[in-house]
Amino acid sequence: MLKQAFQIVNLHVTIFIIWNFTICECSSKVTYEGRKYVAEGSSFSIFCIKSSYGVPKWTRNGLSVDTLGPDFSVIEENLPDDGVRMELRVKMALWKHRGHYKCDPLSQRSHEIEIVPSREGDEEMQGQPRVQLKPHRTIKLVCEQEENAVFPINCLFIAKKNIIVVQNPARVEKFSRQIRPILNRNMSLECKVQGFPAPRVSWFIDGFPIEEFRLNDSRYDTVDNPQGMPGSVLFIQDVGYDDNRQITCIADNIDGSDETLAQLAVRGKSNSKRKQQESQYRFLVNQINGNFFAHPCPRTRGEGRRAGGFLL
């Protein structure tokens, strides 16, 4: 009898918990701010604003972030509406810092960080063992246990970690053959790239690296796009006719490179004033002709028939 009563109580508790979760909004509302792409060696921050529900805790790819270690630092601030504003900082981005970050493990949303490797990072990755994966094939990983493993789950703690990285060569979205910026205005041109690891972006002006070209013309510069892709946007200040140059964007990563180019053809400002003047001139001409035809010269004796002031 006691056992049956205990089972009934457990059943009621289970039903109550399930019912409670179905009627309450137990999901944490989370919003993130921060760049997606970070150059290796630079710093970055992830900002998070979450509701009071849930546990404020940073995770990366589902694993806890060691906020007491040398890699990360955390700032938390309680908001007036019982929410929490959190910031995760990294002083020097490394390849190991890429992944999906959450400030609440129970939330559905996350913030993705992609590291753009340096060329030194490429050399380090090239030294690692690589396995070529073929499309539409099945891959099988076997986790071998040590002899003293008591349970199969022990394998997760004592065996080596295996990471599958599928690499894609760099690709760029092609420019139009000719781009026509407007005279005396600023111009920006984004080089849209894809690939894994995240490609590096390089700009060339008439075949010269932009770093060299800027030494003679400081109007040229590169900036990050809204997602933080380093140097993916070319910026030219106060465009002039001397800027009729060839622009090249090259993207490269450990698996390959791709490029696109365009010819700048600077065009003058809008000819609206000229068009307006031409329109006014045509209007005046039409008015003069209209008045002339509407009032023909009077016919005099001995003259031929006139029509609209002209002899027939």
C-alpha positions as CSV (number, residue, x, y, z in Angstrom):
1,M,0.0,0.0,0.0
2,L,2.8,2.4,0.9
3,K,4.5,1.7,-2.4
4,Q,1.3,2.3,-4.4
5,A,0.7,5.6,-2.5
6,F,4.3,6.7,-3.3
7,Q,3.8,5.9,-7.0
8,I,0.6,7.9,-7.1
9,V,2.3,10.9,-5.5
10,N,5.1,10.7,-8.0
11,L,2.6,10.6,-10.8
12,H,0.7,13.6,-9.5
13,V,4.0,15.5,-9.1
14,T,5.0,14.6,-12.7
15,I,1.6,15.7,-14.1
16,F,1.9,19.0,-12.1
17,I,5.4,19.7,-13.5
18,I,4.3,19.0,-17.1
19,W,1.2,21.1,-16.7
20,N,3.2,24.0,-15.1
21,F,5.6,24.0,-18.0
22,T,2.8,24.0,-20.6
23,I,0.9,27.1,-19.1
24,C,4.0,29.3,-18.4
25,E,6.3,31.0,-20.8
26,C,9.5,29.4,-19.6
27,S,11.6,30.4,-22.5
28,S,14.2,33.1,-21.9
29,K,14.1,36.1,-24.2
30,V,17.6,36.8,-25.4
31,T,19.0,39.3,-27.8
32,Y,22.7,39.5,-29.0
33,E,24.9,42.2,-30.4
34,G,28.3,41.9,-31.8
35,R,30.2,41.2,-34.9
36,K,30.2,37.7,-36.5
37,Y,33.7,37.7,-38.1
38,V,36.8,38.4,-36.1
39,A,40.4,38.6,-37.4
40,E,42.7,36.2,-35.6
41,G,44.7,38.1,-33.0
42,S,42.2,40.9,-32.5
43,S,39.8,41.4,-29.6
44,F,36.0,41.0,-29.7
45,S,33.0,41.3,-27.4
46,I,29.5,39.6,-27.4
47,F,26.7,41.6,-25.8
48,C,23.6,39.8,-24.4
49,I,20.4,41.1,-22.9
50,K,18.2,38.5,-21.4
51,S,15.0,38.3,-19.3
52,S,15.0,37.4,-15.7
53,Y,14.0,33.8,-16.4
54,G,16.8,31.3,-16.8
55,V,20.4,31.1,-15.6
56,P,22.9,33.7,-16.8
57,K,25.7,31.5,-17.9
58,W,28.0,31.7,-21.0
59,T,28.4,28.6,-23.1
60,R,30.2,27.9,-26.4
61,N,28.9,25.0,-28.5
62,G,27.0,23.7,-25.5
63,L,30.0,23.7,-23.2
64,S,30.6,26.1,-20.3
65,V,32.9,29.0,-20.9
66,D,35.7,29.3,-18.3
67,T,35.1,32.9,-17.4
68,L,37.8,32.7,-14.7
69,G,40.5,31.6,-17.2
70,P,42.9,33.9,-19.1
71,D,40.9,33.8,-22.4
72,F,37.6,35.3,-21.2
73,S,36.3,38.1,-19.0
74,V,32.6,38.8,-18.2
75,I,30.6,41.9,-17.1
76,E,27.1,41.6,-15.8
77,E,24.6,44.4,-15.1
78,N,21.1,44.1,-13.7
79,L,18.5,46.1,-15.6
80,P,15.5,47.9,-14.1
81,D,13.0,45.5,-15.7
82,D,14.7,42.5,-13.8
83,G,16.6,41.6,-17.0
84,V,20.4,41.1,-17.2
85,R,22.9,42.8,-19.6
86,M,25.9,40.6,-20.1
87,E,29.1,41.1,-22.0
88,L,31.7,38.4,-22.9
89,R,35.1,39.8,-23.8
90,V,38.1,38.1,-25.5
91,K,41.4,40.0,-25.7
92,M,43.0,38.0,-28.5
93,A,40.9,35.9,-30.8
94,L,42.2,32.4,-31.6
95,W,40.9,29.7,-33.9
96,K,39.6,27.8,-30.8
97,H,37.3,30.7,-30.0
98,R,35.0,30.2,-33.0
99,G,31.6,28.7,-32.4
100,H,28.1,29.4,-31.2
101,Y,27.8,31.4,-27.9
102,K,24.9,31.6,-25.6
103,C,24.4,33.6,-22.4
104,D,21.6,31.3,-21.3
105,P,22.0,27.6,-22.0
106,L,18.2,27.1,-22.2
107,S,17.6,29.8,-24.9
108,Q,17.2,28.9,-28.5
109,R,19.1,31.8,-29.9
110,S,22.9,32.0,-30.1
111,H,25.6,34.3,-31.4
112,E,28.0,32.9,-34.0
113,I,31.7,33.8,-34.0
114,E,33.8,33.0,-37.1
115,I,37.6,33.5,-36.9
116,V,39.4,34.8,-40.0
117,P,42.7,33.0,-39.7
118,S,46.0,34.8,-40.3
119,R,48.5,33.3,-42.8
120,E,50.5,32.0,-39.8
121,G,47.3,30.2,-38.7
122,D,47.0,28.7,-42.2
123,E,50.5,27.2,-41.8
124,E,49.5,25.8,-38.5
125,M,46.3,24.2,-39.9
126,Q,48.2,22.7,-42.8
127,G,50.4,20.8,-40.4
128,Q,47.4,19.1,-38.9
129,P,46.3,15.7,-40.2
130,R,43.5,16.0,-42.8
131,V,40.9,13.4,-44.0
132,Q,39.2,14.1,-47.3
133,L,35.4,13.6,-47.1
134,K,33.6,12.8,-50.3
135,P,30.0,14.0,-50.9
136,H,27.1,11.6,-50.3
137,R,29.3,9.2,-48.3
138,T,28.9,8.1,-44.7
139,I,31.6,8.8,-42.1
140,K,32.0,6.7,-39.0
141,L,33.9,7.7,-35.9
142,V,34.8,5.0,-33.4
143,C,35.6,5.9,-29.8
144,E,37.9,3.2,-28.4
145,Q,37.7,2.7,-24.6
146,E,40.7,2.1,-22.4
147,E,40.9,-1.3,-20.7
148,N,40.0,0.2,-17.3
149,A,36.9,1.9,-18.5
150,V,33.9,0.9,-16.3
151,F,31.1,2.3,-18.3
152,P,30.9,3.2,-22.0
153,I,30.3,6.9,-21.0
154,N,33.8,7.0,-19.6
155,C,35.0,7.1,-23.2
156,L,33.9,10.7,-23.5
157,F,36.2,11.7,-20.7
158,I,39.4,9.6,-21.2
159,A,39.6,9.4,-25.0
160,K,41.0,11.9,-27.4
161,K,38.8,14.6,-28.8
162,N,38.0,14.4,-32.5
163,I,36.8,17.5,-34.4
164,I,35.4,17.2,-37.9
165,V,36.1,20.4,-40.0
166,V,34.7,20.6,-43.5
167,Q,36.7,23.1,-45.4
168,N,35.4,25.0,-48.4
169,P,37.6,27.1,-50.8
170,A,37.1,30.8,-50.8
171,R,34.5,32.2,-53.2
172,V,33.6,35.8,-54.1
173,E,30.5,37.2,-55.7
174,K,31.4,38.7,-59.0
175,F,31.3,42.5,-59.6
176,S,29.7,44.1,-62.6
177,R,32.3,44.7,-65.3
178,Q,31.9,48.4,-65.0
179,I,30.9,50.4,-61.9
180,R,30.0,54.0,-62.3
181,P,30.5,56.1,-59.1
182,I,29.3,59.7,-59.1
183,L,31.7,62.6,-59.3
184,N,32.6,64.4,-56.0
185,R,30.7,61.8,-54.0
186,N,31.9,59.0,-51.7
187,M,31.8,55.5,-52.9
188,S,31.7,52.1,-51.1
189,L,32.0,48.7,-52.7
190,E,31.6,45.4,-50.7
191,C,33.4,42.2,-51.7
192,K,31.0,39.5,-50.6
193,V,32.9,36.3,-49.8
194,Q,32.1,32.7,-48.8
195,G,34.2,29.8,-47.6
196,F,35.5,27.9,-44.6
197,P,37.6,28.9,-42.8
198,A,36.4,32.4,-43.3
199,P,38.4,33.9,-46.2
200,R,40.8,36.9,-46.0
201,V,39.9,39.8,-48.2
202,S,42.6,41.7,-50.2
203,W,42.1,44.8,-52.4
204,F,44.2,45.9,-55.4
205,I,44.0,49.2,-57.2
206,D,45.4,49.0,-60.8
207,G,47.3,45.9,-59.6
208,F,48.8,47.5,-56.5
209,P,47.9,46.4,-53.0
210,I,45.7,49.0,-51.4
211,E,48.1,49.3,-48.5
212,E,50.7,50.6,-51.0
213,F,48.3,52.7,-53.0
214,R,47.1,54.5,-49.9
215,L,50.6,55.9,-49.4
216,N,50.0,58.2,-52.3
217,D,46.2,58.6,-52.0
218,S,44.7,58.5,-48.5
219,R,41.1,58.8,-49.9
220,Y,41.2,55.0,-50.4
221,D,40.5,52.8,-47.4
222,T,39.0,49.5,-46.4
223,V,36.4,49.0,-43.6
224,D,34.6,46.0,-42.1
225,N,31.1,45.1,-43.3
226,P,28.1,45.1,-40.9
227,Q,28.9,41.4,-39.9
228,G,32.5,42.3,-39.1
229,M,34.3,40.7,-42.1
230,P,37.6,42.5,-41.9
231,G,38.4,44.8,-44.7
232,S,35.6,43.6,-47.0
233,V,34.4,47.1,-48.0
234,L,36.4,49.4,-50.2
235,F,35.8,53.1,-49.5
236,I,36.8,56.0,-51.7
237,Q,36.3,59.6,-50.5
238,D,35.3,62.4,-52.9
239,V,35.5,60.5,-56.2
240,G,37.2,62.2,-59.1
241,Y,37.9,61.5,-62.7
242,D,41.4,60.3,-61.7
243,D,39.6,57.3,-60.0
244,N,38.9,55.6,-63.3
245,R,40.9,52.6,-62.2
246,Q,40.6,48.8,-62.1
247,I,39.5,47.4,-58.8
248,T,40.3,43.8,-57.8
249,C,39.1,41.9,-54.8
250,I,40.8,38.6,-53.9
251,A,39.5,36.2,-51.2
252,D,41.7,33.3,-50.0
253,N,41.8,30.7,-47.3
254,I,43.7,27.4,-46.7
255,D,41.7,25.6,-49.4
256,G,41.9,28.1,-52.3
257,S,41.3,31.6,-53.6
258,D,39.0,33.5,-55.9
259,E,38.9,37.0,-57.3
260,T,36.7,39.5,-59.1
261,L,37.5,42.8,-60.7
262,A,35.7,45.8,-62.1
263,Q,36.5,49.0,-64.0
264,L,35.5,52.3,-62.4
265,A,34.0,54.8,-64.8
266,V,33.3,58.0,-63.0
267,R,30.2,59.8,-64.2
268,G,29.3,63.4,-63.7
269,K,26.6,64.6,-61.4
270,S,23.0,64.4,-62.4
271,N,22.2,66.6,-65.5
272,S,18.9,67.7,-64.0
273,K,19.7,71.4,-64.4
274,R,20.7,71.0,-68.0
275,K,17.5,68.9,-68.6
276,Q,15.5,71.6,-66.9
277,Q,17.0,74.3,-69.1
278,E,16.4,72.3,-72.2
279,S,12.8,71.7,-71.1
280,Q,12.3,75.5,-70.5
281,Y,13.8,76.3,-73.9
282,R,11.5,73.8,-75.7
283,F,8.5,75.3,-73.8
284,L,9.4,78.8,-74.9
285,V,9.9,77.7,-78.5
286,N,6.5,76.0,-78.5
287,Q,4.9,79.1,-77.0
288,I,6.4,81.3,-79.7
289,N,5.4,79.0,-82.5
290,G,2.0,78.6,-81.1
291,N,1.4,82.3,-80.9
292,F,2.7,82.8,-84.4
293,F,0.5,80.2,-85.9
294,A,-2.5,81.3,-83.9
295,H,-2.3,84.9,-85.3
296,P,-1.7,84.7,-89.1
297,C,-0.6,87.8,-90.9
298,P,-3.6,89.6,-92.5
299,R,-4.1,89.0,-96.2
300,T,-3.3,91.9,-98.5
301,R,-4.5,92.4,-102.1
302,G,-2.3,90.8,-104.6
303,E,-0.8,88.3,-102.2
304,G,-1.4,84.6,-102.3
305,R,-3.3,82.7,-99.7
306,R,-1.5,82.5,-96.4
307,A,-1.9,79.8,-93.9
308,G,-0.4,80.4,-90.5
309,G,1.6,83.4,-91.8
310,F,3.3,81.5,-94.6
311,L,2.7,81.8,-98.3
312,L,1.2,78.8,-99.9
